[in-house]
């Protein structure tokens, strides 16, 4: 009893009928109870009756019977004229050799401030997430406007070399805009690649393929779930390789074909493929790697993967492989 009374923590020593045998001064101070009225009073009668909580009484009785112990039980303490408090309760039956007179020590911690801080943190994170998504939408829209201006400029210039550079710049901006749209709809760090690649290919097709009946773009992936950072790198690789296929595999206005995007895991490794049934590789393309090739190789290195290009006769297959 002396230990309970002198404790700096809010503690109660309860008898079998839940009468208070001893209470720490910190308990009385914390909950505004006159120390002179505590001993000999039942828990349910403390204060203005705010401790008369049926579920708490049931848990304490079960603890007395040895059927349970209260570990980290949260309870709202409602007192008239004061804000509700969130309490964390722990109660254990004392083993001191007197089975005829069981005793319980009840420890009470006010965690109202901690819970309020958690709520404020959660509210702030949610608000920041909304602002981030709004920013991503705005960036994607701005990039599409820039891409549109580049395309209009390409139609007006006379120099074929300048027109080619503007078209390439347009494709680069559109690839980033497409990925930005995908980022805007992601609210977690976990990304399902099957859904992600399907949506990405649909977006690329809508923005870069003028006639879907002439050139189709489809994806097939397993059930892999990866992080947002990895998915962005994979998305950039896919976008660059699709741009390359559209530019080189199907240069003619009337040439038809298909571009397939695939992703498959295998024993801890994975393979990302982009293949087409178009014109295939030319000597010039193989001899002079372009900006897109450099981007793909740099992204592959970041993912600890290697790039392999295969001439399919007809068409080209690019495999990005990460070994197990």
C-alpha positions in Angstrom: 0.0 0.0 0.0 2.9 2.3 0.8 4.4 1.7 -2.7 1.0 2.5 -4.3 0.5 5.6 -2.3 4.0 7.0 -3.1 4.0 6.1 -6.8 4.5 8.9 -9.3 2.2 7.0 -11.7 -1.6 7.0 -11.4 -2.2 3.6 -9.6 -5.1 2.0 -7.8 -5.0 -1.1 -5.5 -8.4 -2.8 -5.7 -10.1 -5.4 -3.5 -12.2 -8.3 -4.8 -15.3 -6.2 -4.8 -13.5 -3.4 -6.7 -13.2 -1.3 -3.6 -10.2 1.0 -3.6 -7.7 -0.1 -0.9 -5.0 2.5 -1.9 -4.5 5.1 -4.5 -1.4 7.1 -5.5 -1.5 10.8 -5.0 -0.7 11.2 -8.7 -4.0 9.4 -9.5 -6.0 11.7 -7.3 -4.3 14.8 -8.7 -4.6 13.6 -12.3 -8.3 13.0 -12.1 -9.4 15.6 -9.6 -10.4 13.3 -6.8 -10.0 14.2 -3.1 -7.5 11.7 -1.6 -9.4 11.6 1.7 -12.5 10.1 -0.1 -10.7 7.4 -2.1 -9.9 4.6 0.3 -12.8 2.4 1.0 -14.8 3.7 -2.0 -15.8 1.5 -4.8 -14.3 2.2 -8.2 -17.7 2.9 -9.7 -18.3 5.6 -7.1 -15.1 7.6 -7.6 -15.6 11.2 -8.6 -19.1 11.8 -10.0 -19.5 8.2 -11.1 -17.4 8.5 -14.3 -15.4 5.4 -13.5 -18.6 3.3 -13.5 -17.9 1.7 -16.9 -19.6 -1.7 -17.4 -16.9 -3.1 -19.8 -14.1 -2.0 -17.4 -15.9 -3.7 -14.5 -16.3 -6.9 -16.5 -12.6 -6.9 -17.4 -11.6 -6.3 -13.8 -13.8 -9.1 -12.6 -12.3 -11.5 -15.2 -8.8 -10.4 -14.1 -9.7 -11.2 -10.5 -10.9 -14.6 -11.5 -7.6 -15.3 -13.2 -9.3 -15.6 -16.6 -7.6 -12.5 -18.2 -5.4 -9.5 -17.6 -6.0 -6.0 -18.9 -3.2 -5.0 -21.2 -3.3 -1.6 -23.0 -7.1 -1.3 -22.8 -8.2 2.1 -24.1 -11.2 3.9 -22.5 -12.8 7.3 -22.8 -13.3 9.0 -19.4 -16.3 11.3 -19.7 -16.5 14.0 -16.9 -19.2 16.6 -16.8 -17.9 20.1 -17.6 -14.6 18.8 -18.9 -13.3 17.4 -22.2 -13.3 13.7 -22.6 -10.0 12.0 -21.8 -8.5 8.9 -23.5 -7.0 6.6 -21.0 -4.8 3.5 -21.4 -5.4 1.0 -18.6 -3.4 -2.0 -17.5 -4.5 -4.3 -14.6 -3.0 -7.4 -13.2 -3.9 -9.7 -10.3 -1.2 -9.7 -7.5 0.3 -13.0 -6.5 1.2 -12.6 -2.9 0.0 -15.9 -1.4 -3.4 -14.9 -0.2 -5.9 -16.5 -2.5 -8.8 -15.7 -0.1 -8.3 -11.9 -0.6 -7.2 -11.3 -4.2 -5.9 -7.9 -5.1 -5.6 -6.0 -8.4 -3.2 -3.2 -9.3 -4.8 -0.9 -11.9 -2.4 1.5 -13.8 -3.9 4.5 -15.6 -2.2 6.6 -18.2 -3.8 9.6 -19.9 -2.9 9.4 -23.6 -5.3 12.2 -24.8 -2.4 14.4 -26.0 -0.7 11.5 -27.8 -4.0 10.5 -29.6 -4.6 14.1 -30.5 -1.1 14.4 -31.9 -1.6 11.2 -34.0 -4.9 12.6 -35.3 -3.2 15.9 -36.2 -0.4 14.0 -37.9 -2.9 11.9 -39.9 -4.9 14.9 -40.9 -1.7 16.7 -42.0 -0.6 13.7 -44.0 -4.0 13.4 -45.7 -3.9 17.1 -46.5 -0.4 16.9 -47.9 -1.5 13.9 -50.0 -4.4 15.9 -51.5 -2.1 18.8 -52.2 0.5 16.5 -53.8 -2.1 14.9 -56.1 -3.4 18.3 -57.1 0.2 19.4 -57.9 0.7 16.2 -59.9 -2.4 16.9 -61.9 -1.4 20.5 -62.6 2.1 19.4 -63.7 0.7 16.7 -66.0 -1.7 19.3 -67.6 1.1 21.8 -68.0 3.3 19.2 -69.7 0.6 18.4 -72.1 0.2 22.0 -73.0 3.9 22.3 -73.6 3.8 19.1 -75.8 0.9 20.7 -77.8 3.0 23.9 -78.4 5.9 21.8 -79.5 3.8 19.9 -82.0 2.3 23.1 -83.4 5.8 24.5 -83.8 6.9 21.4 -85.6 4.2 21.8 -88.2 5.2 25.4 -88.9 9.0 25.1 -89.3 10.6 24.5 -92.7 13.8 22.8 -91.6 13.4 19.0 -91.5 16.2 18.7 -88.9 14.4 21.2 -86.6 11.1 19.4 -87.1 12.7 16.1 -86.1 14.1 17.7 -82.9 10.7 19.2 -82.1 9.0 15.9 -82.6 11.5 14.2 -80.3 11.0 16.9 -77.7 7.3 16.4 -78.0 7.6 12.6 -77.4 9.8 13.2 -74.4 7.4 15.7 -72.8 4.4 13.4 -73.5 6.2 10.4 -71.9 6.8 12.4 -68.7 3.2 13.7 -68.8 1.8 10.2 -69.2 3.8 9.0 -66.2 2.8 12.1 -64.2 -0.8 11.1 -64.7 -0.2 7.7 -63.4 1.6 9.1 -60.4 -1.4 11.4 -59.7 -3.7 8.4 -59.2 -1.4 6.5 -56.8 -2.2 7.0 -53.1 0.1 4.3 -51.7 3.6 3.2 -52.1 2.4 -0.2 -53.4 1.7 -0.6 -57.1 0.1 -3.5 -58.9 2.1 -3.8 -62.1 -0.6 -5.5 -64.1 -3.1 -2.6 -63.6 -0.3 0.0 -63.8 1.1 -1.2 -67.1 -2.4 -1.6 -68.6 -3.3 2.0 -67.7 0.0 3.3 -68.8 -0.2 1.6 -72.2 -3.8 2.9 -72.6 -2.6 6.4 -71.9 0.4 6.2 -74.2 -1.8 4.8 -77.0 -4.4 7.6 -76.5 -1.7 10.3 -76.7 0.8 8.9 -79.2 -1.0 6.6 -81.6 -3.2 8.4 -84.1 -4.9 5.3 -85.4 -5.4 2.4 -83.0 -6.7 0.3 -85.8 -3.3 0.6 -87.5 -1.0 0.1 -84.5 -2.2 -1.6 -81.3 -0.5 -1.4 -77.9 -1.3 -4.1 -75.3 0.3 -5.2 -72.0 0.5 -8.5 -70.1 1.9 -8.8 -66.6 1.8 -11.2 -63.6 0.5 -10.3 -60.1 3.7 -8.5 -59.0 3.3 -5.7 -56.5 6.2 -3.3 -56.3 7.1 0.1 -54.9 6.1 3.4 -56.5 9.8 4.3 -57.3 10.3 1.0 -59.1 7.1 1.4 -61.1 8.1 4.8 -62.2 11.4 3.6 -63.6 9.7 0.7 -65.3 7.1 3.1 -66.7 9.7 5.4 -68.1 11.5 2.4 -69.8 8.2 1.2 -71.3 7.4 4.7 -72.6 10.8 5.2 -74.1 10.7 1.8 -75.8 7.2 2.3 -77.1 8.2 5.7 -78.5 11.1 4.0 -80.2 8.9 1.4 -81.8 6.4 4.0 -83.0 9.2 6.0 -84.5 11.2 3.2 -86.2 9.1 0.1 -86.4 6.1 1.7 -88.1 7.4 4.7 -90.0 4.8 4.5 -92.8 1.3 6.0 -92.5 -0.2 2.7 -93.8 2.0 0.2 -92.0 0.0 -1.9 -89.5 1.3 -3.8 -86.5 1.3 -4.5 -82.8 3.4 -3.5 -79.8 3.4 -5.9 -76.8 4.5 -5.0 -73.3 5.2 -7.8 -70.9 6.4 -8.3 -67.3 7.2 -11.6 -65.6 8.9 -12.5 -62.4 11.1 -15.6 -62.1 12.8 -16.9 -59.0 13.4 -13.5 -57.5 14.3 -11.9 -60.8 12.1 -10.3 -63.4 11.9 -9.5 -67.2 10.3 -6.5 -68.8 9.8 -6.8 -72.6 8.6 -4.5 -75.3 8.4 -6.1 -78.7 6.9 -5.2 -82.1 6.3 -6.8 -85.4 7.4 -3.8 -87.4 10.3 -3.1 -89.7 13.0 -4.3 -87.4 16.4 -2.9 -86.6 18.4 -1.1 -89.3 22.1 -0.7 -89.5 21.8 3.0 -88.8 19.7 2.5 -85.7 22.1 -0.1 -84.3 25.2 2.1 -85.0 23.9 5.3 -83.6 22.1 4.8 -80.2 19.7 7.7 -79.6 18.6 9.6 -76.5 15.9 7.0 -75.8 18.4 4.2 -75.8 20.6 6.1 -73.3 17.6 6.7 -71.0 16.6 3.1 -71.0 20.1 1.9 -70.3 20.5 4.4 -67.4 17.1 3.4 -65.9 18.0 -0.3 -66.2 21.3 0.3 -64.4 19.3 1.9 -61.5 17.2 -1.3 -61.3 20.3 -3.5 -61.4 19.1 -4.9 -64.8 20.6 -5.3 -68.2 19.1 -4.5 -71.7 19.1 -7.0 -74.5 17.9 -6.2 -78.1 16.8 -9.0 -80.4 15.9 -8.8 -84.1 12.8 -10.9 -84.5 12.4 -10.9 -88.3 10.1 -9.1 -88.5 10.2 -6.7 -85.6 12.3 -6.0 -82.6 12.3 -7.3 -79.0 13.9 -5.4 -76.2 14.3 -7.2 -72.9 15.2 -5.6 -69.6 16.3 -8.4 -67.3 17.1 -8.4 -63.7 18.7 -11.7 -62.7 17.7 -13.5 -59.5 
